Each structure stands twice: as structure tokens, then as C-alpha cells.
Amino acid sequence: MTTTDSSTPARVPTGRRRIGDVIFANTASGAGALILLILAGVAAFLIIQSMDSLRANTVNFFTTTDWNASTREDPAFGVAALAFGTVLAATIALLLATPVAIGIALFIVYYAPRRVAALLGYIVDLLAAIPSVVYGLWGVVFLVGQLRPFYDALENYLGWIPLFAGPVSATGRTMLSAGLVLAVMILPIITAMSRDVFHQVPQANREAALALGATRWEMIRMAVLPFGRPGVIGGAMLGLGRALGETMAVAMILSPSLVISPFLLQSGNQTIAAHIALQYPEATGYGVSALIAAGLVLFAITLAVNMGARFIVARRKEFS
């Protein structure tokens, strides 16, 4: 009487692939190719639609701050001020949101009780689902008014720093206000990705640090943060991409202005996305083409940021 070992896995024929595997592989490949085609189609559309205004433009599109694209005889417009405002607002949001997001993620994973951690995780996910127009309403109705005393204090104590030089805007609708609202918007993205990365730190690394006498913070500093650095950077870059393309929240807070101003407490600056949203309803002729050209610049900036994020994340096999 012969016995069979139930623990031996059944052999799978390797000579030919099942029809289901072939269909699934081809479908997945087609989906990946479709994404590339859509991306190339969007880029081609932006380039083709913007060529008329770029050919007719009488100034340097990348260095001029003026925007007068409605005149067919002498259209003159540039994206310099808009690009500066876009990058400035996104940078402020990134600098404010990243440390807070890392702290929240560390608290959820390593400090909070299980029930509290689960509740905070749900709240973070819900924050990511709130529409941007709601953040804009909250910013322009509530936050801007509450920040005015804080801005006065910044001018009094840190006014010698050019960024916080006065006079403070009477309305409070400044680039710093827009950056704060954007920081709240991208906070859930960075927090969620950092939380997932910190969950993947090998338990052996953490236990080894604790066994050597490290405190919990020393364990996080020596074992968790170095391991999760690529993932945190990738999450920050994804949040930066969201901030670069935000439209309604910024358009509701900032006053239309085409200047390059490094003063965060004064009115001024505008982003590409908000400028397009405000100008498009009344644009005609070269004006529409010029706005599409500005959108092409925003598309290139956002694409570069997201590609950089994917490159950083893919450097570690654990997160690729």
C-alpha cells in the first residue's frame, strides 16, 4: 500500500500556458499601453492647440509677466509670473505638510493604541476625499480672517526677513494663505503613503534596535526612517504634484495678479491652474490658445514631478 505526501504541491504544466493567463497578460499589457496613448494624446492636443498663439506671440513666453492675449493684432503674454506663483504655492504646501504628515504617520503606526490608530486612519482617508472647492470655501470664509493677527505678528517679529516683509494684506488673501490650504489638502496623501511605508519596516530591524537598548524614538530614527525615506519622499512628491495642479481652492483665495512677488504676507502672485480657470470663460481666439499653452507648461511641470516621484520610489524594490 502506497501513501502520498499531502504536503507536496501539485504540478502545474509548464509546456503551454493556459488560455486565461494569455488573456489576462494581453489585457494588462493593453491597459498599460492605453495609459501611454492617453498621455501622448493629451500632450499632442496641448501642443497643437497652443501653436497658433505661440507663433503670434510678440514677447518671450517663458520670461514675460504680462498677459494680453485677447488682442489679435499684437498678442503679448508670458507664463513667468504664473509659473513662479505655481511653484511657490506648492513649495509652501510641501514644506508645511511633510513634517506634520510624517509625525501623524509615526504616531498611527508606533505610538497610538490600535483603536485610536484605526480611527485616525479613517479620518486621514476621509480628508483625502473632500472636494477641493470645500477647502477653498473654508479657506476664504474662515481661515483667511483667522490668520490676519498671525500675519501681523510675523511682520512685527520677523519682518526683517524678506519673505515676511510688510505691509500685510488687509484681506489676508496672500500666497501664504493659499499655501496653508494646499498643505491641508496634500496632508492626507503624504500621511497615507508614509503610514504604509512605515508598516513595511521589517520587524527584525525594529526588534534588533530595541534589543541593543535603543529607546522607541532611537529605534524610529535608526531603523524606521532610513528604511522608509524613499517612500516618504515619493509620497511628498505626489503631494507636490497635487498642489501644483490645484485650481479652485487657489482661485478662491488669491486675487488675480500677474506679478512675481516673494513677499508671502502681501497680495500678489497667481498660479497657472487658477489663472486658466478664471480667464477661460471670457477667452476667445488667441486667448484660448494662450491658456492652453499655459496648461502645457503646467502639464510639463506636473509630469516631471510625478516622474521624479516614481523614480525615487522605484529605487527601493520594497516600494516599486
N, C-alpha and C positions, 0 to 999 in steps of 0.2 A: 504494500500500500504506500503510495507516494503522497507527500504533503507539499503544499505550495506555500511560499512565503507571501503573506498578505501585504507585507511592507514594501515589496518590490513594485515600483511604478510600472504601469502598463506601457508597452512600447507603442510609440507613435510612428507611423510610416513616414520615412524621410524621402522616399524616392519621388513622390509627387505631392504637390500642395493641394489642399482642399479648395474647392470652389469658393467657399465662404472667405477663406484667407485671401484669395486673389481679389475678390470683390471689395473686401474691406481695404486692402492695400491700395488698390486703384482709386477708391473713393477718397481715402485720406490724402493720397498724392494729388488728386484733382482739387480737393479743398485747399491744400497749400498753394497750388498754382493759381487758384482763383483769387486768393488774397493778394498775390503778387500782381495779377492782372488788374484788380481793382485799384491797387496803389498806383500802378503805372497809368491807369486811365485817369485817375484824379490829377496826377502830376501833368499829364498831357493836356487835359482840359484847362488847367490853370495857366499853363504856358501859352497855349493857343489863344485863349481869350484875353490874355494880358498883352499880347504883342502889339496890338493897334495903339494902345495908349503909350507903351514904352517907345515905340517908333516916333510918335508925335510929341513926346515929352521934350521940352526945351531946356530942362535942367538935369542935373545928375540925380537919378532916382534914389541912390543909396546914401547921399550926403546932404541933400536939401531937406529943410524942415518945413517949407511951405507946402500947402495943398490947395491948388486951384485947378482942378481937373474939369470943371464944368465949361470952360471956355474952349471951344473947338479951334479957334484961330491960334491961340497961344497957351496950350495947356502946360502948366508947370506944377509938378508935385514931387514929393520925395517922402521916403519912409524912415528917415533917420530918427526923427523925434518919436515916431510911433514904435520903432524897434527899441529905442532906448527905454521908453516907458514900459514896454512889454517885459524886457529883461529885468528892469529894476523892480517892478512889482513882483515878478516871480522869484527873484533872488531874496527879497524881503520875506516873502512867504516861506521859502525854503529854510532860511536861517532861523525863523521863529518856530516853525513847525517841527523840524527834525529833532532837536533835543527833547522837546516835550513828547514826541511820539516814541522815541527810544525809552524814555522814562516810563511811559504808560505801558509799553510792551514788556519791559523788565518787571514791572510791578505785577502785571497779569500773570506772567509765567513763573516768577520765582518768589514773590512776596505775598500776593493776595491769597486768601482762602479759596477753596475750589468754587464755592457758590458765588463769591464775590467776583472771582475771575471770569466765571461764565456770564454773569450779568454785565460786567464791563465789556466782554467780548461782543455781546449782543448790541450794546449801546454803540460801540465802535462801528459795527456793521450797519446800524441804522443811520448813523451820521453820514456814512458814505452814500446812502440812498436819498438824502434830502436834496430836492432840486436847487440849482444854483440861484434861481430867482428868489427863493425863500431866504437864502443867505444874504442876497442883495438887499431885500426889504429889511431884514434885521439890522444890517449894517447902516443903511441910510436913515432909518427911523429911530433906532435905539443906540447903536454903538457909537456913531459919529458924535452925538451930543454928549455921551458919557466920557469921551476921550478928550474933549476940549480942555478941562482942568489939567489933565495929564500932560497935554501938549504945552500948556503954559509953564508947567514945572520943568519940562525938558528944556524949554527955551531959557528959563531963568538959571538953571544949574549947568546945562550942557550946551548953551548957546554958542560957546566958543568953538565947538566942533561944527564945521561947515554943514554937516548933514542936518543938524538941529537948529540952524540959524533961523531967526525970525524975519519978518513978523509972522505970527501964527495965523493961519487961515481962520476967518471969522465963522465959516460954515463947518470947519473940521473935515471937509471932503478933500483929503490930501492923499498922496501916494502911500503914506504910512497906514492910513485907514484902509485903503484898498489891500495893502499887503497883509494886514491883520485878518481881514475877511478871507482872503485867499489862504492864509495859514490855517484857519479853521476848516476850510474846505478840503485841503490836502492832508490834514492831520489823520483822518481815518485810513487813507491809502498807505501812508508810511507806517502807521501803527500796525495795521493788519499784516503787512509783509514782514515787518520786524518781529512781530509775535510768532509768525510761522517759522521764521528762521531760527529764533531762539529756542523754539520747541525741538528743533532738529539737532541741537548740540549733543554729541554723544554723551551718554550718561557716564561712561568710563572717564572721560575728561573731567567732568564735574566732581565725581567721587574721588579721583586722584588728587585734585587740588584741595578738597576738604580733608582728605586723609593726611596730607602734608601739613595741616594746621592752618590753612587759609580760612579767613572769615568768608561770609557769604559774598560781601562786596569784592573781596580779593579774588574769590572764585569766578565771579562775573567778569572782573577786569582781566584775569589771566586766561580763562578758558572760554567764556561765552562771547565776549565782544570780539576777540580776534577771529574766532570761527565764523561769527555772523556778520563781519564787516562787509563782505561783498554783497550779501543780501540786503543789508541796511542801505548801502549806497545805491543799489538798484531800486529799492523802494523810494528813496529820496529822489532819484532821477525820474521815476514815473510820476511822483507827485509834482515835480517841476514841470513835466510835460502837461499835466492837467492845469497848472497855474498859468502856463504860457498861453493856452488856448481858451481860458475862461472869458466869457463875453458879458452876460447880463449883470452879474454881480459888480463887475468893474464899471460897466456903463452906468449903472445906477448910482455909484458912489462918486466917481470922478467927474469933474466938469470938463466939457470939451476944450482941449487946449493943445496946441501943437508947438510946444517948447521943450527944450532939453534942460531940465532943472534938477540938480542934485539935492535940493532942499526938501526934506521929507515932510516938513510941517507947513509948507506953503502950497497953495493951489497951483496946479500945473501938471503937465505930462498927460499922456493918454496911451492906451495900448492899441495894438493893431486890431484885435478882435472887437473891442468896444467901438473903435472908430468905424469899422466896417458896418457894425450893427446900427450905429447912429446915422451914417451917411447914405446907406444903401437905399432906403425908401425914396429919397429925393434925387438919387443919382440918375443921370441919363448920358447916353453917348460914351464919350471917353471917360466920364466919371465912373461908370460901371466897370469898364476895363481897368481903370486905375485901381479901383478897390480890389478887383481880382488879382492884380499884380501885388498889392499889399498882402492879400491872402496867400499868394505863392511864397512870399518871404516868410510868413508865419508857418506855412506848411514845411518849409525847409528847416526852420529853427526847431520846430517840434519833432520832426523826423530825426534830426541829428541828435536831439536829447534822448529820444526813446531808443535809438540805435546804440548810443553810448551806454544807456542803462542795460540793455540786453548783453552787450559785450562784457560789462563788468560782472553781471550775474553769471554769465556763462563761463567765466574764468575758473569758477569752482564747480566741479562736477556735481556736488551735492545740490546745487541750485539750478543746474542747467536743464 
